Amino acid sequence: MTLVGNWSYPTAIKFGAGRIKELAEACAAAGMKKPLLVTDKGLADLPVTQSTLDILEAAGLGRAMFSDVDPNPNEKNLDAGVAAYKAGDHDGVIAFGGGSGLDLGKMVAFMCGQSRPVWDFEDIGDWWTRADADAIAPIIAVPTTAGTGSEVGRASVITDSVTHQKKIIFHPKVLPTVVICDPELTVGMPKFITAGTGLDAFAHCVEAFSSPHYHPMSQGIALEGMRLVKDYLPRAYADGSDIEARAQMMSAAAMGATAFQKGLGAIHAMSHPIGAVFNTHHGTTNAVCMPAVLEFNADAIAERFDMAAAYLGIDGGFAGFKSYVQELNDSLGIPRGLAQLGVTEDSIPQLVKGALIDPSCGGNPVELTEENLTQLFKNAM
């Protein structure tokens, strides 16, 4: 099988090893002549980033970069990025990296022409209509991890540095115009990032599949996304140079983010405030929360996961699936409880408060309350 394709769902995706070489062509298609590459601090000086800047420079597009992006990007990073965009007189953004670089890059393109503060566009009701859609700069997304799927998303997660709350900023035009999914860019990922990002993709698929909302297309995508993670994440973890496994995981990441149009749930409602308060890795946090949330939602999701387990080749229905998830976590070195991530018992009331206002709550198949969330956090410790 040749793992190369040109897809237009949910947006234009150039998929395949070596396709980063088509970045200049993608810039032309998006109307960019002076792009700003936005990435995170950890990637800025790595060869994968510098070689990408070389491609831009060779095409006469400059090599401008903004990399003052924290692992959980906040509005201060965003303000600095917008300032750099305006100072350089740029005409588009290349969002490059993992979830933090992709999310912040998309928001720089979104906010560069807005007159209102970013929090006015939080994913609440129709707040997105407040934005000047014509002022949103074009976006090209280039993921270097296989996890968040932010490259195919219409939103970004930004942390409020004052309240320590993660907030989702949504607008349909935040969806990148062109995505380059080149699995060769993920080959150098360390094992713990391969595991955490891969399990983030898995969590997206699991929660989308669990959501009670009606979206059969997402349901099917979520199921196949789970299969790809099951089959290929262990391979990518064992051998980072396994380009087939890297490619399949990159597909799974995009599928997870496409699927969660159907909804997320308690895993993300918990991990968002945990990440905001304790600055934990998002995908790893999701993975730690997953076993407790599966048990919590058991009565509502067991029947559908009985069917999923059969498709995935897991014996024992839902009970077998739960056991598989814990075994997968263990095999990838994921901690068995939130306490091992630095989460403290005395922080649970604050975390519950943050979880209850997180938009992900609405997609959980069991209604979340202060009482049951408090117990759920304790169970996950």
C-alpha positions as CSV (number, residue, x, y, z in Angstrom):
1,M,0.0,0.0,0.0
2,T,1.3,3.5,-0.9
3,L,0.5,5.9,1.9
4,V,0.0,9.0,-0.2
5,G,-3.2,10.9,-0.9
6,N,-4.9,14.3,-1.6
7,W,-8.0,14.7,0.6
8,S,-10.5,17.5,0.9
9,Y,-12.4,16.4,4.0
10,P,-12.4,18.2,6.3
11,T,-10.1,20.5,4.4
12,A,-7.4,20.2,1.7
13,I,-4.8,17.7,3.1
14,K,-1.5,16.8,1.3
15,F,-0.6,13.5,2.9
16,G,2.5,11.5,2.5
17,A,6.2,11.2,3.3
18,G,8.3,14.0,1.9
19,R,5.4,16.3,1.1
20,I,6.8,19.2,3.2
21,K,8.7,19.9,0.0
22,E,5.3,21.2,-1.3
23,L,5.1,24.0,1.3
24,A,5.9,26.8,-1.1
25,E,3.2,25.5,-3.5
26,A,0.8,25.5,-0.6
27,C,1.7,29.1,0.3
28,A,0.9,30.1,-3.3
29,A,-2.4,28.3,-3.1
30,A,-3.3,30.1,0.1
31,G,-2.2,33.5,-1.3
32,M,0.8,33.9,1.0
33,K,3.9,35.8,-0.1
34,K,5.3,36.7,3.3
35,P,4.2,34.0,5.8
36,L,5.1,33.8,9.5
37,L,5.9,30.4,10.7
38,V,4.6,29.9,14.3
39,T,5.9,27.1,16.4
40,D,6.8,26.3,20.0
41,K,10.1,27.0,21.9
42,G,11.2,23.3,21.9
43,L,11.0,23.0,18.1
44,A,12.5,26.4,17.1
45,D,16.1,25.3,16.8
46,L,15.6,21.7,15.7
47,P,16.6,20.5,12.2
48,V,13.0,19.7,11.2
49,T,12.1,23.4,11.7
50,Q,15.2,24.9,10.2
51,S,14.9,22.7,7.1
52,T,11.3,23.9,6.7
53,L,12.5,27.5,6.9
54,D,15.1,26.7,4.3
55,I,12.3,25.6,1.9
56,L,10.5,28.9,2.5
57,E,13.6,30.9,2.0
58,A,14.6,29.1,-1.2
59,A,11.2,30.0,-2.6
60,G,11.6,33.6,-1.9
61,L,9.1,33.6,1.0
62,G,11.6,34.6,3.8
63,R,12.3,32.6,6.9
64,A,10.3,34.6,9.5
65,M,9.5,32.6,12.7
66,F,7.7,33.2,16.0
67,S,8.4,30.6,18.7
68,D,7.6,32.2,22.0
69,V,4.9,29.6,22.6
70,D,4.4,27.7,25.9
71,P,3.4,24.0,26.1
72,N,-0.1,25.3,27.2
73,P,-0.2,28.5,25.2
74,N,-1.9,31.6,26.7
75,E,-3.1,35.0,25.8
76,K,0.4,36.5,26.5
77,N,1.9,34.2,23.8
78,L,-0.9,35.2,21.5
79,D,-0.4,39.0,22.0
80,A,3.3,38.6,21.3
81,G,2.6,36.5,18.2
82,V,0.1,39.0,16.8
83,A,2.6,41.8,17.5
84,A,5.3,39.9,15.6
85,Y,2.9,39.2,12.7
86,K,2.0,42.9,12.4
87,A,5.6,44.1,12.8
88,G,6.7,41.8,10.0
89,D,3.9,42.9,7.7
90,H,3.0,39.2,7.1
91,D,0.1,38.0,5.0
92,G,-0.5,34.5,6.5
93,V,0.5,32.0,9.1
94,I,2.2,28.6,8.8
95,A,1.1,26.8,12.1
96,F,3.9,24.3,12.7
97,G,4.4,21.7,15.4
98,G,2.3,19.9,18.0
99,G,-0.9,21.1,19.5
100,S,0.6,24.2,21.1
101,G,2.2,25.5,18.0
102,L,-0.8,24.7,15.8
103,D,-3.3,26.2,18.3
104,L,-1.3,29.4,18.8
105,G,-0.5,29.8,15.1
106,K,-4.2,29.5,14.2
107,M,-5.0,32.1,16.8
108,V,-2.4,34.6,15.5
109,A,-4.0,34.4,12.1
110,F,-7.4,34.7,13.6
111,M,-6.7,37.7,15.9
112,C,-4.3,39.7,13.7
113,G,-7.2,41.7,12.3
114,Q,-9.7,41.7,15.2
115,S,-10.6,44.7,17.4
116,R,-12.1,42.7,20.3
117,P,-10.2,40.7,22.9
118,V,-9.8,37.0,22.2
119,W,-12.0,35.9,25.1
120,D,-15.0,37.5,23.3
121,F,-14.8,34.7,20.8
122,E,-14.9,31.8,23.2
123,D,-16.9,28.8,22.0
124,I,-20.2,29.8,23.7
125,G,-23.4,30.0,21.7
126,D,-22.8,32.2,18.6
127,W,-20.0,34.3,20.0
128,W,-17.9,33.4,16.9
129,T,-20.2,35.6,14.8
130,R,-18.6,38.6,16.7
131,A,-15.4,38.2,14.7
132,D,-14.6,40.0,11.4
133,A,-14.3,37.0,9.2
134,D,-12.7,39.0,6.4
135,A,-9.8,40.0,8.7
136,I,-8.7,36.4,9.4
137,A,-5.4,35.6,7.7
138,P,-4.9,32.5,5.7
139,I,-3.5,29.5,7.6
140,I,-1.4,26.5,6.5
141,A,-1.0,23.8,9.2
142,V,2.0,21.4,9.4
143,P,1.7,18.9,12.3
144,T,5.0,17.4,13.6
145,T,3.2,15.2,16.1
146,A,0.4,12.7,15.7
147,G,-2.0,13.6,18.5
148,T,-4.2,16.7,18.8
149,G,-5.4,16.8,15.2
150,S,-5.5,20.6,15.6
151,E,-4.4,20.8,11.9
152,V,-8.0,19.9,10.9
153,G,-9.8,21.8,13.7
154,R,-11.9,25.0,13.7
155,A,-10.8,26.0,17.1
156,S,-7.8,26.5,19.4
157,V,-7.4,25.9,23.1
158,I,-5.8,29.0,24.9
159,T,-5.1,29.2,28.6
160,D,-6.2,32.3,30.5
161,S,-3.1,33.1,32.5
162,V,-5.1,35.0,35.1
163,T,-7.8,32.5,35.9
164,H,-5.8,29.4,34.9
165,Q,-8.7,28.2,32.7
166,K,-8.4,26.6,29.3
167,K,-10.8,28.2,26.9
168,I,-11.8,27.1,23.4
169,I,-11.8,29.8,20.7
170,F,-13.9,28.8,17.7
171,H,-14.5,30.2,14.2
172,P,-15.2,28.2,11.0
173,K,-12.4,30.1,9.2
174,V,-9.8,29.0,11.7
175,L,-9.9,25.7,9.8
176,P,-6.6,25.8,7.8
177,T,-6.8,26.3,4.1
178,V,-4.1,23.7,3.4
179,V,-2.7,20.9,5.7
180,I,0.6,19.2,5.0
181,C,0.7,15.8,6.8
182,D,4.3,14.5,6.3
183,P,5.0,11.6,8.6
184,E,8.7,12.1,8.1
185,L,8.4,15.2,10.3
186,T,7.3,13.0,13.3
187,V,10.2,10.5,13.1
188,G,12.3,12.4,15.7
189,M,9.6,12.5,18.4
190,P,10.8,11.1,21.8
191,K,9.0,8.0,23.1
192,F,7.1,9.9,25.8
193,I,5.8,12.4,23.2
194,T,4.9,9.6,20.8
195,A,2.9,7.9,23.6
196,G,1.2,11.0,24.9
197,T,0.2,12.4,21.6
198,G,-0.9,9.0,20.3
199,L,-3.1,8.5,23.3
200,D,-4.5,12.0,22.8
201,A,-5.7,10.9,19.3
202,F,-7.1,7.7,20.9
203,A,-9.0,9.7,23.6
204,H,-10.5,11.9,20.9
205,C,-11.8,8.8,19.1
206,V,-13.0,7.1,22.4
207,E,-14.9,10.2,23.5
208,A,-16.4,10.9,20.1
209,F,-17.6,7.3,20.0
210,S,-19.0,7.6,23.5
211,S,-20.9,10.9,22.9
212,P,-24.7,10.7,22.8
213,H,-25.0,13.3,20.1
214,Y,-26.1,12.3,16.6
215,H,-23.3,12.3,14.0
216,P,-23.0,8.9,12.3
217,M,-20.1,10.0,10.0
218,S,-18.0,11.0,13.1
219,Q,-19.0,7.7,14.7
220,G,-17.5,5.7,11.9
221,I,-14.4,7.8,11.8
222,A,-13.9,7.4,15.5
223,L,-14.1,3.7,15.3
224,E,-11.5,3.3,12.5
225,G,-9.3,5.9,14.3
226,M,-9.3,3.7,17.4
227,R,-8.2,0.7,15.2
228,L,-5.3,2.7,13.7
229,V,-4.1,3.6,17.2
230,K,-4.4,0.1,18.4
231,D,-2.5,-1.3,15.5
232,Y,0.1,1.3,15.0
233,L,0.9,3.3,18.2
234,P,2.8,0.3,19.7
235,R,4.8,0.1,16.5
236,A,5.6,3.8,16.4
237,Y,6.6,3.7,20.1
238,A,8.9,0.7,19.6
239,D,10.5,2.0,16.5
240,G,10.3,5.8,15.8
241,S,11.7,5.3,12.3
242,D,8.7,3.0,11.3
243,I,7.4,5.4,8.6
244,E,4.2,3.3,8.0
245,A,3.3,3.4,11.7
246,R,4.1,7.1,11.8
247,A,1.9,7.7,8.8
248,Q,-1.0,5.7,10.2
249,M,-0.8,7.6,13.5
250,M,-0.8,10.9,11.6
251,S,-4.1,9.7,10.0
252,A,-5.5,8.7,13.3
253,A,-4.8,12.1,14.8
254,A,-6.6,13.9,12.0
255,M,-9.5,11.4,12.3
256,G,-9.8,11.9,16.0
257,A,-10.1,15.7,15.6
258,T,-12.6,15.2,12.8
259,A,-14.6,12.8,14.8
260,F,-15.0,15.0,17.9
261,Q,-17.3,17.2,16.0
262,K,-19.7,14.7,17.6
263,G,-18.5,15.8,21.1
264,L,-15.9,15.2,23.8
265,G,-16.6,14.3,27.4
266,A,-15.3,13.9,30.9
267,I,-11.8,13.0,29.9
268,H,-11.3,16.4,28.3
269,A,-13.4,18.2,30.9
270,M,-10.9,16.9,33.5
271,S,-7.7,17.3,31.6
272,H,-8.3,20.9,30.5
273,P,-8.3,22.3,34.1
274,I,-5.5,19.9,35.1
275,G,-3.3,21.2,32.3
276,A,-4.1,24.8,33.0
277,V,-3.3,24.5,36.8
278,F,-0.5,22.0,36.7
279,N,0.9,22.5,33.2
280,T,0.8,18.8,32.4
281,H,1.1,17.3,28.9
282,H,-2.4,17.2,27.5
283,G,-2.4,13.8,25.8
284,T,-0.7,12.1,28.8
285,T,-3.3,13.6,31.1
286,N,-6.1,12.3,28.9
287,A,-4.6,8.9,29.0
288,V,-4.3,8.9,32.8
289,C,-8.0,10.0,33.1
290,M,-9.3,7.5,30.5
291,P,-9.7,4.3,32.6
292,A,-11.6,6.1,35.4
293,V,-13.9,7.8,32.9
294,L,-14.6,4.6,31.0
295,E,-15.7,3.0,34.3
296,F,-17.8,6.1,35.2
297,N,-19.6,6.0,31.9
298,A,-20.0,2.2,31.8
299,D,-23.8,1.9,32.0
300,A,-24.2,4.4,29.1
301,I,-21.6,3.1,26.7
302,A,-21.1,-0.6,27.4
303,E,-23.3,-1.8,24.6
304,R,-21.7,0.3,21.9
305,F,-18.2,-0.7,23.0
306,D,-19.2,-4.3,23.0
307,M,-19.6,-3.8,19.2
308,A,-16.5,-1.7,19.0
309,A,-14.4,-4.3,20.8
310,A,-15.4,-7.0,18.3
311,Y,-14.3,-4.7,15.4
312,L,-11.0,-3.9,17.1
313,G,-10.3,-7.6,17.7
314,I,-10.5,-7.3,21.5
315,D,-12.1,-10.1,23.4
316,G,-14.6,-9.6,26.3
317,G,-16.7,-6.7,25.0
318,F,-16.6,-3.5,27.0
319,A,-14.9,-5.1,30.0
320,G,-12.2,-6.4,27.6
321,F,-11.9,-2.9,26.1
322,K,-11.3,-1.3,29.5
323,S,-8.6,-3.9,30.3
324,Y,-7.0,-3.2,27.0
325,V,-6.9,0.6,27.6
326,Q,-5.1,0.1,30.9
327,E,-2.7,-2.5,29.4
328,L,-1.9,0.0,26.5
329,N,-1.2,2.8,29.0
330,D,1.1,0.6,31.0
331,S,3.0,-0.6,27.9
332,L,3.6,3.0,26.9
333,G,4.8,4.1,30.3
334,I,1.8,6.2,31.2
335,P,1.4,6.9,35.0
336,R,-1.5,5.1,36.7
337,G,-2.8,8.1,38.5
338,L,-3.1,11.9,38.5
339,A,-1.0,12.1,41.6
340,Q,2.0,10.9,39.6
341,L,1.5,14.0,37.3
342,G,1.7,16.3,40.4
343,V,-2.0,16.7,40.9
344,T,-2.9,17.2,44.6
345,E,-6.0,16.2,46.5
346,D,-6.5,19.7,47.8
347,S,-6.8,21.0,44.2
348,I,-9.8,18.8,43.4
349,P,-12.5,21.5,44.2
350,Q,-10.8,23.9,41.9
351,L,-10.4,21.3,39.2
352,V,-14.1,20.3,39.5
353,K,-15.1,24.0,39.1
354,G,-13.0,24.2,36.0
355,A,-14.4,21.0,34.6
356,L,-18.0,21.9,35.1
357,I,-17.6,25.0,32.9
358,D,-15.6,23.2,30.2
359,P,-17.5,22.9,26.9
360,S,-16.5,19.2,26.8
361,C,-19.0,18.4,29.6
362,G,-21.9,18.6,27.1
363,G,-20.7,15.5,25.2
364,N,-20.4,13.2,28.1
365,P,-23.0,10.4,28.0
366,V,-23.5,10.7,31.8
367,E,-24.5,14.2,33.1
368,L,-21.6,15.7,35.0
369,T,-22.3,17.3,38.4
370,E,-20.1,18.7,41.2
371,E,-20.7,15.5,43.2
372,N,-19.9,12.9,40.6
373,L,-17.0,14.9,39.2
374,T,-15.4,15.2,42.6
375,Q,-15.6,11.4,43.0
376,L,-14.3,10.9,39.5
377,F,-11.2,13.1,40.2
378,K,-10.6,11.1,43.4
379,N,-10.9,7.8,41.4
380,A,-8.4,9.0,38.9
381,M,-5.8,10.1,41.5
